[in-house]
């Protein structure tokens, strides 16, 4: 399992007090965007801590501990932001969407394919499945019945009807 998980990208600064505009599709924001939570920025994984957070339009606005000026944070503009999975303190049954990539998809013991990507659209989050035929499964309880990370498989139902 990967230690670092992609959180989003710093797309710009906001104002003159060092606030950063982060674009993120991360599904468990409530676990991350809180004071003193460590984040890692750029390829070199520069460790910083969140000082403040607020949502603004489609962005997540953060300030970092120890930075009070736009000039101090400009170096992070355009960089990817990561988190350490261990810091989330998830239990055995919890999973992040990106952890589903690579898992085998089964319906009634028949292998349908492998999860290759997660697609975010305005109404649903979809799993892109590559198999004999490629198709999408909405990431919801109507289709996903069980995720077994240890066995690297997902059990689904009613998914065969989605294959064209």
N, C-alpha and C positions, 0 to 999 in steps of 0.2 A: 504494500500500500504506500502511496506517495505521501511523504511528510508534508510537502507544501501544496496547498490547494489554491487555485486561481480565484481571487475575489473580484477583480475588476481592473479598470484602467483609469489612471488619473488623466482626464482629458483637458483640464484647464485649472486655473486658479480663479478665485472669486473674491473681489474686494482687495483691500490693501493689508488686511490683518493676518494673511497666511492661510486662508481657508482654501481647501482643495476640492475640486469638483470631480467626483468619482462616478464612473458609469459601471454599474454592476447588475448582473442577473442572479446573484447568489441568493439561494432560496431560504437561508436561515440567518437573515440579517440581524434578527433580535439577539442572536448569540455573539455577534461580532462587533456591531457598532455601539460600543459602550466605552466609557472612560477607562483608560489604562490597558485596553486590549491591545496586544502586540500585533503589528502587521509588518510585512517584509516587502520592500519596494525595489523594483528593478531586477535585472539579472543577477546582480551581486547580493540580492536579498538584504538590503540595508534595513536593520531593525529599527522601528519607530513605534510609539504608542499613541493611540487615539486620545485626544484631549476632549473634543466635543464632536457631536454628530447631530445632523438634522437632515430630513429629506427635503428636497427642493425640486419640483417638477419630476423629471425622470432620473434625477441625479441623487447621489448620496454625498452630502457636504460634510467634510471632516476638517478638523484642525489637529495638529500633532503637538504632543507635549514638547515644550521648549522652543517652539517657533511662534513668533508674534508678528512677523513681517512677510509680505509677499516675496521680497527678494531672497529670503532664506529658503523658501519652498519651491522656487522656480525650477530648481534642479530636478524635481520629481515630475514635472509636466511631461506627459506622454509615456510614462512608465507604468508597467503592470504592477499590480499589488497582489500579494499572496498572504495566506495565513497558515499557521502550523495546525494541522488537523488535531493534534493532541490538546490544543487549547480549547477546542469546542466541547470536550468532555461528553461525547455522545455515548449512549449505551450500546450494547451489542446489537440490538434490533434496529437502531437508527442508521440511516445512510444519507449520503448526499447524492444528488442527481448524477454528478460526474463519476461517482463510484459505480454506477450502473453500466458505464461504457466497458465493453469487453465481456459482459456476462451473457451466457447462453439463455435463450428464451424457449420455454417449453409450454405446450398446451396438451394436457392429458398424456404426458410422457412422450409426445412427438416434438422433436426439435424443429422450431420454426426459423431460427437464425440466431444472430449475434447482435447485441446493441452496439452500434458504431458511432452514434452521435446523439446529442440532446438538442432539440430544436425548440426555440422559444418563439411563439407567435402571440398575437394579442389576446387570443381566447384560450389557448391550451399550451401545455408543455408536452412535446411529443418525443417518443423514443424512435429513432431511425433504426430499423432492423434490416440487416443484410442476411439473406438466406437464398433459397432457391429463387424466390422473388423478393425484391426489396419492398418494404412497406413501413408505415408509421403506426405506432400505438399511442393513444393519449395516456399520459401519466396520471391515471386516476383509479379509484377503487373498483370501477366497473370492469376494468381489464386486468390490472395487476392484483394478483392474489397473494403472492408470497415472494419475498426477495431473500435469497440465501447466499450471503456473501462468502461463507466458507466453502460451499459447493460451487460457487460462481454461476448460479443459475437463478432465473426468474420464472415463476409459474404464473401463467396468464389464463384467462378464459374469454371466450367470445372474440378472440383476436383473429381467428382464421377468416372471419367475415370481412376483415379489413384488407386482406390480401387480394389484389386485383389480378 
